[in-house]
Structure formats: C-alpha cells, structure tokens
C-alpha cells in the first residue's frame, strides 16, 4: 500500500459536508462501530445522507477516526478484520 496523504485528526476537522463528499466518492464504504461492521455499496445501493451521517459522524459532529481511503474503498472506524481484508490486497 502506498500512502499518498496523511492528515492529522487534531488539525483537520472534517465535518458533515466533508464526510458526505468522501463517502460519495467511494465505491464501497466500510464502517466499524465497536464489533459491528456495516458495508455500503455506494454504486448500486447508496444510502441517503441521513443514514450515511449516522454512520460517519462521531459525537462531536466530525468524521469518525480513523478513516482510511484505500483506492475506491473508504474505511471508517477500526476493525482489525476489515483492515486486514482491504489493506492487504
């Protein structure tokens, strides 16, 4: 994997509009919250903005961390299995 950009979460707060833009640019969205992983096919069945924001934003109203864009896949939150599956391709 080649890292093309690193953004410090402490310096760059990505809010509602940024989160939606990132999600809409992806073909697949993988969101991890605790032990639950939700996968959205953003090309075939994209969810509405309200549903996306429920998954993407944390309690502060900013994009949840960590967030990784790997090709056309956006990983939000941390799940070891998901990271292994998508980052080792």
PDB file of N, CA, C and O in Angstrom:
ATOM      1  N   UNK A   1       0.844  -1.173   0.000  1.00  0.00           N
ATOM      2  CA  UNK A   1       0.000   0.000   0.000  1.00  0.00           C
ATOM      3  C   UNK A   1       0.886   1.232   0.000  1.00  0.00           C
ATOM      4  O   UNK A   1       1.875   1.298   0.730  1.00  0.00           O
ATOM      5  N   UNK A   2       0.532   2.194  -0.812  1.00  0.00           N
ATOM      6  CA  UNK A   2       1.261   3.441  -0.896  1.00  0.00           C
ATOM      7  C   UNK A   2       0.434   4.541  -0.246  1.00  0.00           C
ATOM      8  O   UNK A   2      -0.709   4.773  -0.641  1.00  0.00           O
ATOM      9  N   UNK A   3       0.995   5.215   0.739  1.00  0.00           N
ATOM     10  CA  UNK A   3       0.307   6.317   1.404  1.00  0.00           C
ATOM     11  C   UNK A   3       0.538   7.573   0.581  1.00  0.00           C
ATOM     12  O   UNK A   3       1.679   7.955   0.322  1.00  0.00           O
ATOM     13  N   UNK A   4      -0.554   8.216   0.171  1.00  0.00           N
ATOM     14  CA  UNK A   4      -0.423   9.415  -0.647  1.00  0.00           C
ATOM     15  C   UNK A   4      -0.687  10.689   0.135  1.00  0.00           C
ATOM     16  O   UNK A   4      -0.261  11.771  -0.268  1.00  0.00           O
ATOM     17  N   UNK A   5      -1.388  10.562   1.251  1.00  0.00           N
ATOM     18  CA  UNK A   5      -1.672  11.745   2.058  1.00  0.00           C
ATOM     19  C   UNK A   5      -1.967  11.314   3.481  1.00  0.00           C
ATOM     20  O   UNK A   5      -2.666  10.327   3.711  1.00  0.00           O
ATOM     21  N   UNK A   6      -1.437  12.051   4.422  1.00  0.00           N
ATOM     22  CA  UNK A   6      -1.716  11.828   5.835  1.00  0.00           C
ATOM     23  C   UNK A   6      -2.242  13.132   6.409  1.00  0.00           C
ATOM     24  O   UNK A   6      -1.642  14.191   6.226  1.00  0.00           O
ATOM     25  N   UNK A   7      -3.374  13.044   7.109  1.00  0.00           N
ATOM     26  CA  UNK A   7      -3.973  14.234   7.697  1.00  0.00           C
ATOM     27  C   UNK A   7      -4.123  13.997   9.189  1.00  0.00           C
ATOM     28  O   UNK A   7      -4.717  13.002   9.606  1.00  0.00           O
ATOM     29  N   UNK A   8      -3.592  14.899   9.992  1.00  0.00           N
ATOM     30  CA  UNK A   8      -3.712  14.796  11.440  1.00  0.00           C
ATOM     31  C   UNK A   8      -5.127  15.146  11.856  1.00  0.00           C
ATOM     32  O   UNK A   8      -5.636  16.212  11.511  1.00  0.00           O
ATOM     33  N   UNK A   9      -5.763  14.248  12.598  1.00  0.00           N
ATOM     34  CA  UNK A   9      -7.136  14.488  13.054  1.00  0.00           C
ATOM     35  C   UNK A   9      -7.198  15.678  13.997  1.00  0.00           C
ATOM     36  O   UNK A   9      -8.243  16.319  14.107  1.00  0.00           O
ATOM     37  N   UNK A  10      -6.110  15.984  14.674  1.00  0.00           N
ATOM     38  CA  UNK A  10      -6.093  17.113  15.592  1.00  0.00           C
ATOM     39  C   UNK A  10      -6.096  18.452  14.874  1.00  0.00           C
ATOM     40  O   UNK A  10      -6.520  19.460  15.440  1.00  0.00           O
ATOM     41  N   UNK A  11      -5.628  18.471  13.633  1.00  0.00           N
ATOM     42  CA  UNK A  11      -5.527  19.723  12.890  1.00  0.00           C
ATOM     43  C   UNK A  11      -6.676  19.914  11.908  1.00  0.00           C
ATOM     44  O   UNK A  11      -7.146  21.035  11.713  1.00  0.00           O
ATOM     45  N   UNK A  12      -7.124  18.847  11.300  1.00  0.00           N
ATOM     46  CA  UNK A  12      -8.160  18.948  10.275  1.00  0.00           C
ATOM     47  C   UNK A  12      -9.451  18.310  10.772  1.00  0.00           C
ATOM     48  O   UNK A  12      -9.545  17.086  10.873  1.00  0.00           O
ATOM     49  N   UNK A  13     -10.427  19.121  11.075  1.00  0.00           N
ATOM     50  CA  UNK A  13     -11.732  18.614  11.484  1.00  0.00           C
ATOM     51  C   UNK A  13     -12.582  18.481  10.234  1.00  0.00           C
ATOM     52  O   UNK A  13     -12.867  19.472   9.562  1.00  0.00           O
ATOM     53  N   UNK A  14     -12.984  17.268   9.924  1.00  0.00           N
ATOM     54  CA  UNK A  14     -13.813  17.028   8.754  1.00  0.00           C
ATOM     55  C   UNK A  14     -15.246  16.857   9.223  1.00  0.00           C
ATOM     56  O   UNK A  14     -15.563  15.905   9.936  1.00  0.00           O
ATOM     57  N   UNK A  15     -16.104  17.770   8.826  1.00  0.00           N
ATOM     58  CA  UNK A  15     -17.490  17.780   9.268  1.00  0.00           C
ATOM     59  C   UNK A  15     -18.427  17.091   8.307  1.00  0.00           C
ATOM     60  O   UNK A  15     -18.019  16.262   7.494  1.00  0.00           O
ATOM     61  N   UNK A  16     -19.693  17.452   8.417  1.00  0.00           N
ATOM     62  CA  UNK A  16     -20.784  16.828   7.673  1.00  0.00           C
ATOM     63  C   UNK A  16     -20.530  16.831   6.167  1.00  0.00           C
ATOM     64  O   UNK A  16     -20.579  15.777   5.532  1.00  0.00           O
ATOM     65  N   UNK A  17     -20.264  17.981   5.600  1.00  0.00           N
ATOM     66  CA  UNK A  17     -20.090  18.085   4.144  1.00  0.00           C
ATOM     67  C   UNK A  17     -18.881  17.293   3.661  1.00  0.00           C
ATOM     68  O   UNK A  17     -18.941  16.638   2.620  1.00  0.00           O
ATOM     69  N   UNK A  18     -17.782  17.351   4.413  1.00  0.00           N
ATOM     70  CA  UNK A  18     -16.575  16.592   4.043  1.00  0.00           C
ATOM     71  C   UNK A  18     -16.841  15.093   4.106  1.00  0.00           C
ATOM     72  O   UNK A  18     -16.422  14.350   3.219  1.00  0.00           O
ATOM     73  N   UNK A  19     -17.532  14.648   5.143  1.00  0.00           N
ATOM     74  CA  UNK A  19     -17.840  13.223   5.310  1.00  0.00           C
ATOM     75  C   UNK A  19     -18.701  12.720   4.159  1.00  0.00           C
ATOM     76  O   UNK A  19     -18.433  11.657   3.600  1.00  0.00           O
ATOM     77  N   UNK A  20     -19.731  13.477   3.805  1.00  0.00           N
ATOM     78  CA  UNK A  20     -20.591  13.071   2.689  1.00  0.00           C
ATOM     79  C   UNK A  20     -19.827  13.043   1.371  1.00  0.00           C
ATOM     80  O   UNK A  20     -20.025  12.139   0.559  1.00  0.00           O
ATOM     81  N   UNK A  21     -18.960  14.021   1.152  1.00  0.00           N
ATOM     82  CA  UNK A  21     -18.163  14.056  -0.080  1.00  0.00           C
ATOM     83  C   UNK A  21     -17.273  12.819  -0.189  1.00  0.00           C
ATOM     84  O   UNK A  21     -17.218  12.175  -1.236  1.00  0.00           O
ATOM     85  N   UNK A  22     -16.574  12.494   0.906  1.00  0.00           N
ATOM     86  CA  UNK A  22     -15.706  11.316   0.896  1.00  0.00           C
ATOM     87  C   UNK A  22     -16.506  10.040   0.635  1.00  0.00           C
ATOM     88  O   UNK A  22     -16.078   9.181  -0.136  1.00  0.00           O
ATOM     89  N   UNK A  23     -17.651   9.921   1.269  1.00  0.00           N
ATOM     90  CA  UNK A  23     -18.477   8.722   1.097  1.00  0.00           C
ATOM     91  C   UNK A  23     -18.989   8.619  -0.333  1.00  0.00           C
ATOM     92  O   UNK A  23     -18.993   7.531  -0.909  1.00  0.00           O
ATOM     93  N   UNK A  24     -19.415   9.721  -0.907  1.00  0.00           N
ATOM     94  CA  UNK A  24     -19.961   9.715  -2.274  1.00  0.00           C
ATOM     95  C   UNK A  24     -18.881   9.446  -3.323  1.00  0.00           C
ATOM     96  O   UNK A  24     -19.194   8.967  -4.412  1.00  0.00           O
ATOM     97  N   UNK A  25     -17.632   9.742  -3.018  1.00  0.00           N
ATOM     98  CA  UNK A  25     -16.528   9.461  -3.944  1.00  0.00           C
ATOM     99  C   UNK A  25     -16.139   7.989  -3.930  1.00  0.00           C
ATOM    100  O   UNK A  25     -15.484   7.518  -4.860  1.00  0.00           O
ATOM    101  N   UNK A  26     -16.531   7.258  -2.897  1.00  0.00           N
ATOM    102  CA  UNK A  26     -16.135   5.851  -2.742  1.00  0.00           C
ATOM    103  C   UNK A  26     -17.097   4.919  -3.478  1.00  0.00           C
ATOM    104  O   UNK A  26     -18.267   5.245  -3.676  1.00  0.00           O
ATOM    105  N   UNK A  27     -16.590   3.767  -3.876  1.00  0.00           N
ATOM    106  CA  UNK A  27     -17.439   2.713  -4.439  1.00  0.00           C
ATOM    107  C   UNK A  27     -17.992   1.838  -3.323  1.00  0.00           C
ATOM    108  O   UNK A  27     -19.110   1.331  -3.406  1.00  0.00           O
ATOM    109  N   UNK A  28     -17.182   1.671  -2.274  1.00  0.00           N
ATOM    110  CA  UNK A  28     -17.581   0.853  -1.133  1.00  0.00           C
ATOM    111  C   UNK A  28     -17.225   1.612   0.134  1.00  0.00           C
ATOM    112  O   UNK A  28     -16.164   2.228   0.234  1.00  0.00           O
ATOM    113  N   UNK A  29     -18.137   1.554   1.102  1.00  0.00           N
ATOM    114  CA  UNK A  29     -17.940   2.201   2.389  1.00  0.00           C
ATOM    115  C   UNK A  29     -18.044   1.125   3.467  1.00  0.00           C
ATOM    116  O   UNK A  29     -19.055   0.430   3.565  1.00  0.00           O
ATOM    117  N   UNK A  30     -16.996   0.994   4.273  1.00  0.00           N
ATOM    118  CA  UNK A  30     -16.954   0.006   5.348  1.00  0.00           C
ATOM    119  C   UNK A  30     -16.866   0.773   6.667  1.00  0.00           C
ATOM    120  O   UNK A  30     -15.872   1.447   6.936  1.00  0.00           O
ATOM    121  N   UNK A  31     -17.918   0.664   7.489  1.00  0.00           N
ATOM    122  CA  UNK A  31     -17.989   1.421   8.733  1.00  0.00           C
ATOM    123  C   UNK A  31     -17.980   0.453   9.910  1.00  0.00           C
ATOM    124  O   UNK A  31     -18.802  -0.460   9.985  1.00  0.00           O
ATOM    125  N   UNK A  32     -17.037   0.668  10.829  1.00  0.00           N
ATOM    126  CA  UNK A  32     -16.921  -0.165  12.028  1.00  0.00           C
ATOM    127  C   UNK A  32     -17.290   0.660  13.249  1.00  0.00           C
ATOM    128  O   UNK A  32     -16.769   1.756  13.458  1.00  0.00           O
ATOM    129  N   UNK A  33     -18.196   0.116  14.051  1.00  0.00           N
ATOM    130  CA  UNK A  33     -18.597   0.726  15.315  1.00  0.00           C
ATOM    131  C   UNK A  33     -18.597  -0.386  16.338  1.00  0.00           C
ATOM    132  O   UNK A  33     -19.481  -1.242  16.338  1.00  0.00           O
ATOM    133  N   UNK A  34     -17.598  -0.373  17.216  1.00  0.00           N
ATOM    134  CA  UNK A  34     -17.478  -1.491  18.159  1.00  0.00           C
ATOM    135  C   UNK A  34     -17.198  -2.767  17.394  1.00  0.00           C
ATOM    136  O   UNK A  34     -16.258  -2.828  16.602  1.00  0.00           O
ATOM    137  N   UNK A  35     -18.009  -3.787  17.628  1.00  0.00           N
ATOM    138  CA  UNK A  35     -17.835  -5.055  16.910  1.00  0.00           C
ATOM    139  C   UNK A  35     -18.699  -5.158  15.661  1.00  0.00           C
ATOM    140  O   UNK A  35     -18.618  -6.140  14.922  1.00  0.00           O
ATOM    141  N   UNK A  36     -19.525  -4.144  15.427  1.00  0.00           N
ATOM    142  CA  UNK A  36     -20.425  -4.168  14.277  1.00  0.00           C
ATOM    143  C   UNK A  36     -19.766  -3.501  13.072  1.00  0.00           C
ATOM    144  O   UNK A  36     -19.241  -2.392  13.167  1.00  0.00           O
ATOM    145  N   UNK A  37     -19.805  -4.199  11.940  1.00  0.00           N
ATOM    146  CA  UNK A  37     -19.260  -3.672  10.690  1.00  0.00           C
ATOM    147  C   UNK A  37     -20.405  -3.595   9.681  1.00  0.00           C
ATOM    148  O   UNK A  37     -21.113  -4.576   9.455  1.00  0.00           O
ATOM    149  N   UNK A  38     -20.577  -2.420   9.081  1.00  0.00           N
ATOM    150  CA  UNK A  38     -21.608  -2.205   8.070  1.00  0.00           C
ATOM    151  C   UNK A  38     -20.922  -1.846   6.764  1.00  0.00           C
ATOM    152  O   UNK A  38     -20.056  -0.972   6.724  1.00  0.00           O
ATOM    153  N   UNK A  39     -21.319  -2.531   5.690  1.00  0.00           N
ATOM    154  CA  UNK A  39     -20.729  -2.285   4.374  1.00  0.00           C
ATOM    155  C   UNK A  39     -21.813  -1.727   3.450  1.00  0.00           C
ATOM    156  O   UNK A  39     -22.897  -2.297   3.328  1.00  0.00           O
ATOM    157  N   UNK A  40     -21.502  -0.612   2.810  1.00  0.00           N
ATOM    158  CA  UNK A  40     -22.417   0.009   1.855  1.00  0.00           C
ATOM    159  C   UNK A  40     -21.819  -0.074   0.462  1.00  0.00           C
ATOM    160  O   UNK A  40     -20.649   0.255   0.263  1.00  0.00           O
ATOM    161  N   UNK A  41     -22.619  -0.513  -0.504  1.00  0.00           N
ATOM    162  CA  UNK A  41     -22.225  -0.471  -1.911  1.00  0.00           C
ATOM    163  C   UNK A  41     -22.696   0.883  -2.434  1.00  0.00           C
ATOM    164  O   UNK A  41     -23.879   1.071  -2.717  1.00  0.00           O
ATOM    165  N   UNK A  42     -21.777   1.804  -2.557  1.00  0.00           N
ATOM    166  CA  UNK A  42     -22.122   3.189  -2.882  1.00  0.00           C
ATOM    167  C   UNK A  42     -22.496   3.373  -4.348  1.00  0.00           C
ATOM    168  O   UNK A  42     -23.020   4.425  -4.713  1.00  0.00           O
ATOM    169  N   UNK A  43     -22.245   2.392  -5.188  1.00  0.00           N
ATOM    170  CA  UNK A  43     -22.598   2.493  -6.600  1.00  0.00           C
ATOM    171  C   UNK A  43     -23.970   1.879  -6.870  1.00  0.00           C
ATOM    172  O   UNK A  43     -24.767   2.458  -7.608  1.00  0.00           O
ATOM    173  N   UNK A  44     -24.256   0.719  -6.286  1.00  0.00           N
ATOM    174  CA  UNK A  44     -25.514   0.010  -6.553  1.00  0.00           C
ATOM    175  C   UNK A  44     -26.655   0.440  -5.643  1.00  0.00           C
ATOM    176  O   UNK A  44     -27.786   0.614  -6.098  1.00  0.00           O
ATOM    177  N   UNK A  45     -26.360   0.613  -4.352  1.00  0.00           N
ATOM    178  CA  UNK A  45     -27.411   0.958  -3.390  1.00  0.00           C
ATOM    179  C   UNK A  45     -26.918   1.999  -2.390  1.00  0.00           C
ATOM    180  O   UNK A  45     -26.779   1.691  -1.207  1.00  0.00           O
ATOM    181  N   UNK A  46     -26.652   3.213  -2.835  1.00  0.00           N
ATOM    182  CA  UNK A  46     -26.160   4.231  -1.902  1.00  0.00           C
ATOM    183  C   UNK A  46     -27.256   4.651  -0.923  1.00  0.00           C
ATOM    184  O   UNK A  46     -28.386   4.910  -1.335  1.00  0.00           O
ATOM    185  N   UNK A  47     -26.933   4.721   0.359  1.00  0.00           N
ATOM    186  CA  UNK A  47     -27.917   5.164   1.345  1.00  0.00           C
ATOM    187  C   UNK A  47     -28.112   6.680   1.263  1.00  0.00           C
ATOM    188  O   UNK A  47     -27.325   7.384   0.630  1.00  0.00           O
ATOM    189  N   UNK A  48     -29.151   7.162   1.898  1.00  0.00           N
ATOM    190  CA  UNK A  48     -29.405   8.598   1.940  1.00  0.00           C
ATOM    191  C   UNK A  48     -28.433   9.303   2.871  1.00  0.00           C
ATOM    192  O   UNK A  48     -27.718   8.667   3.645  1.00  0.00           O
ATOM    193  N   UNK A  49     -28.420  10.612   2.784  1.00  0.00           N
ATOM    194  CA  UNK A  49     -27.497  11.414   3.592  1.00  0.00           C
ATOM    195  C   UNK A  49     -27.668  11.179   5.086  1.00  0.00           C
ATOM    196  O   UNK A  49     -26.679  11.054   5.808  1.00  0.00           O
ATOM    197  N   UNK A  50     -28.913  11.117   5.559  1.00  0.00           N
ATOM    198  CA  UNK A  50     -29.143  10.941   6.998  1.00  0.00           C
ATOM    199  C   UNK A  50     -28.552   9.634   7.510  1.00  0.00           C
ATOM    200  O   UNK A  50     -27.922   9.606   8.567  1.00  0.00           O
ATOM    201  N   UNK A  51     -28.755   8.546   6.758  1.00  0.00           N
ATOM    202  CA  UNK A  51     -28.196   7.258   7.176  1.00  0.00           C
ATOM    203  C   UNK A  51     -26.676   7.287   7.134  1.00  0.00           C
ATOM    204  O   UNK A  51     -26.018   6.790   8.048  1.00  0.00           O
ATOM    205  N   UNK A  52     -26.123   7.859   6.087  1.00  0.00           N
ATOM    206  CA  UNK A  52     -24.662   7.969   5.991  1.00  0.00           C
ATOM    207  C   UNK A  52     -24.102   8.733   7.184  1.00  0.00           C
ATOM    208  O   UNK A  52     -23.136   8.294   7.807  1.00  0.00           O
ATOM    209  N   UNK A  53     -24.699   9.861   7.497  1.00  0.00           N
ATOM    210  CA  UNK A  53     -24.183  10.690   8.586  1.00  0.00           C
ATOM    211  C   UNK A  53     -24.274   9.984   9.938  1.00  0.00           C
ATOM    212  O   UNK A  53     -23.407  10.175  10.790  1.00  0.00           O
ATOM    213  N   UNK A  54     -25.311   9.174  10.144  1.00  0.00           N
ATOM    214  CA  UNK A  54     -25.407   8.394  11.396  1.00  0.00           C
ATOM    215  C   UNK A  54     -24.207   7.463  11.560  1.00  0.00           C
ATOM    216  O   UNK A  54     -23.765   7.203  12.679  1.00  0.00           O
ATOM    217  N   UNK A  55     -23.688   6.966  10.446  1.00  0.00           N
ATOM    218  CA  UNK A  55     -22.558   6.043  10.491  1.00  0.00           C
ATOM    219  C   UNK A  55     -21.207   6.764  10.488  1.00  0.00           C
ATOM    220  O   UNK A  55     -20.247   6.287  11.093  1.00  0.00           O
ATOM    221  N   UNK A  56     -21.133   7.893   9.818  1.00  0.00           N
ATOM    222  CA  UNK A  56     -19.852   8.558   9.596  1.00  0.00           C
ATOM    223  C   UNK A  56     -19.411   9.514  10.695  1.00  0.00           C
ATOM    224  O   UNK A  56     -18.216   9.652  10.954  1.00  0.00           O
ATOM    225  N   UNK A  57     -20.362  10.173  11.339  1.00  0.00           N
ATOM    226  CA  UNK A  57     -20.011  11.219  12.298  1.00  0.00           C
ATOM    227  C   UNK A  57     -19.981  10.696  13.729  1.00  0.00           C
ATOM    228  O   UNK A  57     -20.792   9.864  14.134  1.00  0.00           O
ATOM    229  N   UNK A  58     -19.018  11.215  14.472  1.00  0.00           N
ATOM    230  CA  UNK A  58     -18.923  10.887  15.887  1.00  0.00           C
ATOM    231  C   UNK A  58     -19.742  11.867  16.712  1.00  0.00           C
ATOM    232  O   UNK A  58     -20.451  12.707  16.158  1.00  0.00           O
ATOM    233  N   UNK A  59     -19.649  11.765  18.033  1.00  0.00           N
ATOM    234  CA  UNK A  59     -20.441  12.630  18.914  1.00  0.00           C
ATOM    235  C   UNK A  59     -20.100  14.116  18.786  1.00  0.00           C
ATOM    236  O   UNK A  59     -20.912  14.964  19.157  1.00  0.00           O
ATOM    237  N   UNK A  60     -18.925  14.440  18.273  1.00  0.00           N
ATOM    238  CA  UNK A  60     -18.540  15.849  18.100  1.00  0.00           C
ATOM    239  C   UNK A  60     -19.084  16.445  16.810  1.00  0.00           C
ATOM    240  O   UNK A  60     -18.994  17.652  16.589  1.00  0.00           O
ATOM    241  N   UNK A  61     -19.654  15.587  15.952  1.00  0.00           N
ATOM    242  CA  UNK A  61     -20.146  16.066  14.663  1.00  0.00           C
ATOM    243  C   UNK A  61     -19.094  16.038  13.576  1.00  0.00           C
ATOM    244  O   UNK A  61     -19.325  16.529  12.471  1.00  0.00           O
ATOM    245  N   UNK A  62     -17.942  15.468  13.880  1.00  0.00           N
ATOM    246  CA  UNK A  62     -16.856  15.343  12.907  1.00  0.00           C
ATOM    247  C   UNK A  62     -16.745  13.898  12.433  1.00  0.00           C
ATOM    248  O   UNK A  62     -17.246  12.975  13.075  1.00  0.00           O
ATOM    249  N   UNK A  63     -16.079  13.724  11.296  1.00  0.00           N
ATOM    250  CA  UNK A  63     -15.845  12.395  10.749  1.00  0.00           C
ATOM    251  C   UNK A  63     -15.116  11.541  11.779  1.00  0.00           C
ATOM    252  O   UNK A  63     -14.137  11.974  12.386  1.00  0.00           O
ATOM    253  N   UNK A  64     -15.611  10.321  11.963  1.00  0.00           N
ATOM    254  CA  UNK A  64     -15.006   9.430  12.945  1.00  0.00           C
ATOM    255  C   UNK A  64     -13.602   9.010  12.512  1.00  0.00           C
ATOM    256  O   UNK A  64     -13.297   8.926  11.322  1.00  0.00           O
ATOM    257  N   UNK A  65     -12.769   8.753  13.497  1.00  0.00           N
ATOM    258  CA  UNK A  65     -11.391   8.327  13.232  1.00  0.00           C
ATOM    259  C   UNK A  65     -11.205   6.911  13.758  1.00  0.00           C
ATOM    260  O   UNK A  65     -11.873   6.510  14.710  1.00  0.00           O
ATOM    261  N   UNK A  66     -10.323   6.170  13.159  1.00  0.00           N
ATOM    262  CA  UNK A  66      -9.555   6.504  11.961  1.00  0.00           C
ATOM    263  C   UNK A  66     -10.421   6.372  10.710  1.00  0.00           C
ATOM    264  O   UNK A  66     -11.388   5.611  10.689  1.00  0.00           O
ATOM    265  N   UNK A  67     -10.068   7.106   9.694  1.00  0.00           N
ATOM    266  CA  UNK A  67     -10.691   6.992   8.378  1.00  0.00           C
ATOM    267  C   UNK A  67      -9.572   6.813   7.368  1.00  0.00           C
ATOM    268  O   UNK A  67      -8.608   7.579   7.338  1.00  0.00           O
ATOM    269  N   UNK A  68      -9.719   5.780   6.538  1.00  0.00           N
ATOM    270  CA  UNK A  68      -8.689   5.454   5.549  1.00  0.00           C
ATOM    271  C   UNK A  68      -9.357   5.293   4.193  1.00  0.00           C
ATOM    272  O   UNK A  68     -10.350   4.578   4.057  1.00  0.00           O
ATOM    273  N   UNK A  69      -8.804   5.965   3.195  1.00  0.00           N
ATOM    274  CA  UNK A  69      -9.259   5.758   1.823  1.00  0.00           C
ATOM    275  C   UNK A  69      -8.236   4.863   1.151  1.00  0.00           C
ATOM    276  O   UNK A  69      -7.058   5.206   1.058  1.00  0.00           O
ATOM    277  N   UNK A  70      -8.693   3.726   0.690  1.00  0.00           N
ATOM    278  CA  UNK A  70      -7.830   2.742   0.038  1.00  0.00           C
ATOM    279  C   UNK A  70      -8.420   2.469  -1.343  1.00  0.00           C
ATOM    280  O   UNK A  70      -9.357   1.684  -1.484  1.00  0.00           O
ATOM    281  N   UNK A  71      -7.864   3.124  -2.353  1.00  0.00           N
ATOM    282  CA  UNK A  71      -8.454   3.013  -3.684  1.00  0.00           C
ATOM    283  C   UNK A  71      -9.833   3.643  -3.677  1.00  0.00           C
ATOM    284  O   UNK A  71      -9.979   4.813  -3.323  1.00  0.00           O
ATOM    285  N   UNK A  72     -10.846   2.883  -4.062  1.00  0.00           N
ATOM    286  CA  UNK A  72     -12.229   3.367  -4.078  1.00  0.00           C
ATOM    287  C   UNK A  72     -13.009   2.897  -2.852  1.00  0.00           C
ATOM    288  O   UNK A  72     -14.234   3.009  -2.818  1.00  0.00           O
ATOM    289  N   UNK A  73     -12.303   2.367  -1.839  1.00  0.00           N
ATOM    290  CA  UNK A  73     -12.940   1.923  -0.604  1.00  0.00           C
ATOM    291  C   UNK A  73     -12.609   2.898   0.510  1.00  0.00           C
ATOM    292  O   UNK A  73     -11.460   3.311   0.667  1.00  0.00           O
ATOM    293  N   UNK A  74     -13.633   3.264   1.288  1.00  0.00           N
ATOM    294  CA  UNK A  74     -13.449   4.141   2.435  1.00  0.00           C
ATOM    295  C   UNK A  74     -13.733   3.343   3.691  1.00  0.00           C
ATOM    296  O   UNK A  74     -14.831   2.814   3.868  1.00  0.00           O
ATOM    297  N   UNK A  75     -12.726   3.258   4.574  1.00  0.00           N
ATOM    298  CA  UNK A  75     -12.862   2.559   5.857  1.00  0.00           C
ATOM    299  C   UNK A  75     -13.010   3.605   6.952  1.00  0.00           C
ATOM    300  O   UNK A  75     -12.168   4.493   7.085  1.00  0.00           O
ATOM    301  N   UNK A  76     -14.075   3.503   7.732  1.00  0.00           N
ATOM    302  CA  UNK A  76     -14.333   4.452   8.813  1.00  0.00           C
ATOM    303  C   UNK A  76     -14.446   3.673  10.111  1.00  0.00           C
ATOM    304  O   UNK A  76     -15.195   2.700  10.197  1.00  0.00           O
ATOM    305  N   UNK A  77     -13.691   4.110  11.132  1.00  0.00           N
ATOM    306  CA  UNK A  77     -13.644   3.347  12.377  1.00  0.00           C
ATOM    307  C   UNK A  77     -12.622   2.237  12.237  1.00  0.00           C
ATOM    308  O   UNK A  77     -12.051   2.038  11.164  1.00  0.00           O
ATOM    309  N   UNK A  78     -12.392   1.513  13.324  1.00  0.00           N
ATOM    310  CA  UNK A  78     -11.374   0.467  13.259  1.00  0.00           C
ATOM    311  C   UNK A  78     -11.961  -0.903  13.546  1.00  0.00           C
ATOM    312  O   UNK A  78     -12.639  -1.113  14.552  1.00  0.00           O
ATOM    313  N   UNK A  79     -11.685  -1.830  12.636  1.00  0.00           N
ATOM    314  CA  UNK A  79     -11.987  -3.245  12.808  1.00  0.00           C
ATOM    315  C   UNK A  79     -10.819  -4.005  12.196  1.00  0.00           C
ATOM    316  O   UNK A  79     -10.560  -3.895  10.997  1.00  0.00           O
ATOM    317  N   UNK A  80     -10.118  -4.770  13.015  1.00  0.00           N
ATOM    318  CA  UNK A  80      -8.903  -5.439  12.543  1.00  0.00           C
ATOM    319  C   UNK A  80      -9.160  -6.307  11.320  1.00  0.00           C
ATOM    320  O   UNK A  80      -8.376  -6.287  10.372  1.00  0.00           O
ATOM    321  N   UNK A  81     -10.245  -7.065  11.330  1.00  0.00           N
ATOM    322  CA  UNK A  81     -10.554  -7.945  10.196  1.00  0.00           C
ATOM    323  C   UNK A  81     -10.753  -7.135   8.908  1.00  0.00           C
ATOM    324  O   UNK A  81     -10.251  -7.517   7.851  1.00  0.00           O
ATOM    325  N   UNK A  82     -11.486  -6.019   8.998  1.00  0.00           N
ATOM    326  CA  UNK A  82     -11.718  -5.182   7.818  1.00  0.00           C
ATOM    327  C   UNK A  82     -10.417  -4.597   7.295  1.00  0.00           C
ATOM    328  O   UNK A  82     -10.180  -4.586   6.087  1.00  0.00           O
ATOM    329  N   UNK A  83      -9.577  -4.112   8.195  1.00  0.00           N
ATOM    330  CA  UNK A  83      -8.299  -3.534   7.766  1.00  0.00           C
ATOM    331  C   UNK A  83      -7.442  -4.591   7.079  1.00  0.00           C
ATOM    332  O   UNK A  83      -6.830  -4.321   6.046  1.00  0.00           O
ATOM    333  N   UNK A  84      -7.396  -5.787   7.647  1.00  0.00           N
ATOM    334  CA  UNK A  84      -6.616  -6.865   7.004  1.00  0.00           C
ATOM    335  C   UNK A  84      -7.175  -7.192   5.622  1.00  0.00           C
ATOM    336  O   UNK A  84      -6.422  -7.390   4.668  1.00  0.00           O
ATOM    337  N   UNK A  85      -8.495  -7.246   5.524  1.00  0.00           N
ATOM    338  CA  UNK A  85      -9.129  -7.627   4.267  1.00  0.00           C
ATOM    339  C   UNK A  85      -8.911  -6.590   3.176  1.00  0.00           C
ATOM    340  O   UNK A  85      -8.666  -6.956   2.026  1.00  0.00           O
ATOM    341  N   UNK A  86      -8.992  -5.318   3.502  1.00  0.00           N
ATOM    342  CA  UNK A  86      -8.934  -4.275   2.481  1.00  0.00           C
ATOM    343  C   UNK A  86      -7.544  -3.690   2.270  1.00  0.00           C
ATOM    344  O   UNK A  86      -7.240  -3.234   1.168  1.00  0.00           O
ATOM    345  N   UNK A  87      -6.699  -3.687   3.282  1.00  0.00           N
ATOM    346  CA  UNK A  87      -5.391  -3.048   3.152  1.00  0.00           C
ATOM    347  C   UNK A  87      -4.298  -4.000   2.687  1.00  0.00           C
ATOM    348  O   UNK A  87      -3.204  -3.552   2.345  1.00  0.00           O
ATOM    349  N   UNK A  88      -4.563  -5.285   2.667  1.00  0.00           N
ATOM    350  CA  UNK A  88      -3.533  -6.231   2.240  1.00  0.00           C
ATOM    351  C   UNK A  88      -3.775  -6.744   0.835  1.00  0.00           C
ATOM    352  O   UNK A  88      -3.145  -7.715   0.416  1.00  0.00           O
ATOM    353  N   UNK A  89      -4.667  -6.117   0.107  1.00  0.00           N
ATOM    354  CA  UNK A  89      -4.954  -6.553  -1.271  1.00  0.00           C
ATOM    355  C   UNK A  89      -3.872  -6.129  -2.208  1.00  0.00           C
ATOM    356  O   UNK A  89      -3.947  -6.410  -3.404  1.00  0.00           O
TER     357      UNK A  89
END
